[in-house]
Amino acid sequence: MLQKPEANEYAPYYEAYVHSVPDGDLLEILDKQVKETVNLLKNLNEDQASFRYAQGKWTIKEVIGHVTDTERIMGYRLLCISRGETAMLPGYDDNQYVKEGNFNRFNVKELLEQLSIVRQNTLGLLKSLDDESLMQRGNANGTEVTARAIAYIIAGHELHHRNLIKERYMKAEGYNKGDGNGEI
């Protein structure tokens, strides 16, 4: 069973993500977590999915796309580092990725299918790794990180954004009015 990483296995920026992951079997947590996210969002109508809780913020569709893209990137980092990669892995600009991803052209079902597929790939990779591979250290975006820490960052990142959707989007004025513009 994967154990929570120590603070020296990841950059301080990721501490909130790692600590937000509940105790237990990480593989089960990741599997359950994506199902909870899909269940939360699968019945959104187009206006709700296109809602911005404030001007300049991402739509819920863009948040789903961002979570999926981030898991793809983190999954690649997980693979590379677990295999002993010594080259520094690049960072990315999440705002640029969301802009270029053009996620608003998709419906929620399509976006959630992509998230589920990416999660299944993450789970498959994690199941293939032994303890030694999970403890491999590498460099991503200029900071040292272990493969195991990346697995926890993936889980914490999704949980963070699901909580933002619940608290900032779904509770915002205008969310259920069908205006989709996020003007508060």
N, C-alpha and C positions, 0 to 999 in steps of 0.2 A: 504494500500500500504506500502511495506517495505521502510523504510527510511535508508539512509546511516548511518552506525554506527559511533559513536564518537571514537576519537583516543584511549580512555581508554578501548575500547571493544576488542582490539586485540593487538598482539605484533607489535612493530615498523617495523619488517621485512615485514609485510603484507601491510604497508601503500601505497606503489606504486600500489599494486593490487586493493585495495579498491578505491583509488582516480582515477584509470583509468576507472572505471565503470561509464558510462554516467548517467546523471540524468534521472529519469523516473521510470516506473513500472518495478521492477526487474524481475518479472515473464515474462513479455514481452521481456525484454532485454535478459534474459537467453534463451528463446525460439528462438528469432531471431538470437542470437549470434551463437548457434550451427548450425543453417541452413547456416549462412555465412561461417563458418569454413568448413562444409561439401561441400558447393559449391566451395570454394577455392581449395579443395584438391581432390575432387571426380574423376577428370580426369587425375590425375598424372599417368604417365607410371611407370613401375617397376624401371627403372633407377632413375627417379626423386624421387620416394618414398624412395629409398635406398640411396639417396644422403646425404653426410656429407659435410658441408661447410668448415670444417677443420678437420684435423686428431684428433681423440679422441672425437669428438662431436657425438651426437646422430644422427641417420638417421631421416628423416621425419616420417617414420613409428614408430620409437621409441618415437618421440615427441608425436605423437597421442596416443600411448599406455600410456605414462607418464601422459598426461592430463587426460585420462580416469581413470587410477589408482588413481591419486590424487583426482579426483572428487568422486570416490568410497570411499576413505578414509575420505574425508571432509564430504561426505554425511552421513557416519556412525557417525562422530563426531557431525554433525548437529542433527541427531536423538537422540544420547545419551544426549547431552547437553540440547536439547529442552525438553527432558523428565525428566530432573532433576538429571542426573547422577552426582555423587560426586567423583567417582574414577578418578584418573588421566588417561587420554587416551594416549597411547604411540605415539611416533613419528615414523618416518620411514626413511630409507635411499633410496632416489629416484634413485640413481645410481644402487643400488643393485636390486631394483624392476624392473628397465628397463632391467638389465642383465638377471634376472630370468624370466622376462616376455617373452623373446625371440620373440619380436614383429615382427622381420624381416621375420619370417616364414609365416606371414599372408599377404594377399593383402590389399590394401588401402580400398577397399569396406568393407571388414570384420571389419577392425579397426574402420572405420567411423560408421558402424552399431552399434558397441559396445558403442562408444562415444554417439551416439544418444539415445540408450536405457538407458544408465546411466543418461543422461540429463533428459529424461522423468521421470525417477524415482526421481531425485532431484526435478523436478517441482511438481510432485505429493506430495512429502513430504512437500515442502514449502506451497503448497495450503492447507494442512491439519493443519498448525500451526496457532495459534492465537498470538496476540501481546505479551501476557504474556510469552508464550513458546519461542518466538523469543528473548526475553530479558533475558532468563535464562543464567546464567554464569556457565562455567565449566573450566576444565583444560585439555588442549591438548598439548602434547609435552613440558610440564613444564611451560606453560604460560596460563594465564586466557584469555578466549575468550567468546563472546556471540554467541548464535545460529545465530542471524542476521548477525553478522560480518562474520561468516563462509559462509553464502550465498553470500555475496559480494566478499569474497576471491575466491570462486569458479568461479564467473564471471570474476574477474580480472586475475586470473591465466590462464584461457583459452585465454583471450584476449592478455595477455603477450606473450604466446607461438605462437599464430597466427601471431602476429606482428613480432616475431623472424623469423618465417618461411618466411614471406614476405620479410623481410629486409636482413636476413643473409643467407638464403638458396636460395630463388628464384632469388636473385640478384647476387649471387656468380658466379664467373668464374667456368665454368664446369657444372653448373646446367642443362643446356639445351643440353649439348654435349653427354649425354647418357653414361658417364663413371661411374657414381654412386659412385666414390671413394672419392670425396670431396677434392682431391689434388688441392691445389691452387698454 
